[in-house]
Amino acid sequence: MTGAQKPRVVKPATPTRPSREEAMDAVKVLLAWAGDDPSREGLKDTPRRVVDAYEEWFGGYGKDPAEDLSRTFDEVHGYDDIVMLKNIDVSSHCEHHMAPFLGKAFVAYMPTNRVVGISKIARVVEIFSRRLQTQETLTAQIADAITEALRPAGVAVLIDAEHQCMTTRGVHHHDVTTLTTQFTGVFKTDLNLQNRFLRMAGYS
């Protein structure tokens, strides 16, 4: 229609980050709600310690994984096989209960014409782990970031983790781990390559 206007896209507002003092006050409220006295000797410094811990646990929000993956090396001397990191520590918190889930990540990619320092792959896992999300989302985020930065022939990610929202509350089942995988490119289309990755990770 002539003169018709396109609907205006309204972006969600970025939440204002509370001050450190407001965060500590919130911890005091939770302590009181739990039934304890935030002013007693043993809990006087707890709000400060909790906020300090949160700054570390959720430090991934202030980091951009693309920056860590931006320094690549174009000279691979003809290398055209799997690059894989095994047993990367995963220490994260689920978005449903803010309870920790702990485990290991296995990440591989098939380079085309560039590679990245191996420590950067572990750093990407750490950055996304230090945010609130599900394990499924974490697995996909790692694969997407590597795909976007390196444009490899394929990426494979496997995470094996134990969720404390399941072991310390709810069903109270211990020694149960959650396994998630994400395959892209040749790792998704070539089952032999996918199975090779799983064998290298110790899951086949």
N, C-alpha and C positions, 0 to 999 in steps of 0.2 A: 504494500500500500504506500502511495506517495506521501512523504512527510512523516511516515510512521517512525517512531523512535525505538531503538533497540532497548530491551530491558536492561536496567542498570544492575551490574553485578556488585553486590555488597559483600566485601570481604569481612570475615569475622574479626572482631577487634582483638588485638593482642592483649592478653591479660596483664594487668599491672602487677609487677612483682612486689609482694609485701616487703617491708623492711625487716632487717634482722631482728629488731625488737618485737615486731608483730609476730614473727615466726616463733620466737621464744615464748611469747604470751600464749600462743596457740598450744604449745607443748604443755604449758602449765594447766590450761583448760583440760587437755586430755588426761593429764595426771590426776586432776581432781575428779574427772568423770570416771576414771578407773577405780576411784575410791580411796586414793591416797592424799596426803597433804603435801602440796608442792613446796611449802615453806620449811618442811622438816630438813634436818641437817643433811641426811643422805641424798636428798633430791634438790637441794638448792642450786647446784651447778648442772643438773640434768638438762634443763632447757638449752643451755649453752652448748653442752656436749652433743645433744641431739642435732642442733642446727649445724654444728661443725661436721657431724657425720653425714648429714643430708647434703652439705656442700660437696663432700667427696663422693658419696653414693650416686648423686644425680648431676655430677659435673659434666656429663655428656651433652647437656643442653647448651652449654656455652662453647662447644667444639664443633667444627665442621669437618667431617671425614674427607671431604673433597680436597681440603688443603693437604692432608697427609698423603693423599694419593696423587697429588699434582706433580710431584717430582718423579718422573719416569725415566727409564733408560731405553733408548731406541736400539742400541747395539746388543743383540742377543746371540751373536755368532752362530746363527742358524738353529738355535735351540727351539724345538717345536713340540715339546712334550709337557706333561703336567707339572705345574708348580704347586706344591701342597704344603700347608702348615698343619701340624697335628697337635692335639692336646692344648689348645689355647684356652686359658682359664676364662670362664664366664661367671661373672658375679653381677646379677641383675635383680630387679624387683618387678613383680607383676603389677599390672595396672588395676587389677581387681581388688586385691587386699593389701597392696604395698608390702607383701611378704617377699623375702628373698627367694630366688631360684639360682642354684649353683651347679655348675657342670663344666663341660668341655666343648669346644668348637673345633671342627675340622673344615678347613677352607682350601679350595683348590681352584685354579683357573688355567685355561689353555691359552698361552700367549700367542699373539699374532706377530706384531712387530715391536712391542715394547713390554717391559716388565717394570716392577716397582720393588723397592727394598722390602725384604721380607718382614721387617719390623713394622712396616706401615700396615700390612694386612692385620697383624695382631692389634695394632692401634685402632683400626676401624672396628674390630670386634669390641674393644674396650669402650670406645665412644658410644656406640649404640647400646651397649649393655648398661651404661650409666644413665639410662632414661627409663621411664615407665612405659611398658608395653607388654604384649604377650610374647611367648617364645616363638610363636609362628611369625609374628611381625618382625621380631629381631632377626630371625633367619632370612626373611625376605629382604630386609633393609641392607644387610651385609652383602647379599648377592647383587642387589640393585646398585649399591655404591661402587662396587668393583667393576660391574658391567659398564656403568656410566663413565668411569674414569679411565679404564684401560681398553675398553672395546675389545675384549678377548674373544676367542672363538667360543668360549663357554665358561661357566662358573658353576661350582658345586659347593654347597654348604651343608654341613650336618652339625646339629647341636644336640647333645645328650645332657639333660639337666634334671635335678631333683628340686621339686617345688615345696617350700616349707608351708605354703598355704594348704597343702595336702598332708604333710607329715606332722605338723604341729597343731592343726585345727581340723575341723570337718571330719573326714573319714579316718584320719590318723593312720594312714598307711605308710609305713617306712620302706625304704629300699625300693621304691617305685620311681622310675625315671621316665621322662618324656623325651621322645626322639622326634626331631623335626628335620626335614631336608628341603633343599631348594636347588633345582637343576635348571640351568639355562644353556642355550646353544647346543654345542656338540654333546655336552653331558646329558642333555634331555633327549636328543635324537639318537644317540649311539648308546645302546644298552650295554654293549661290551665295555665302553669307556666308563659308563656309570657304575657298572659292577666292579671295574678295576679301582675306581675311587673308593667304593665301599670296602673292598678288600684291604686297600692301603690304610683305611681308617680303622680296620678291625671289626667291621660290621657285616661281613659276608663270609 
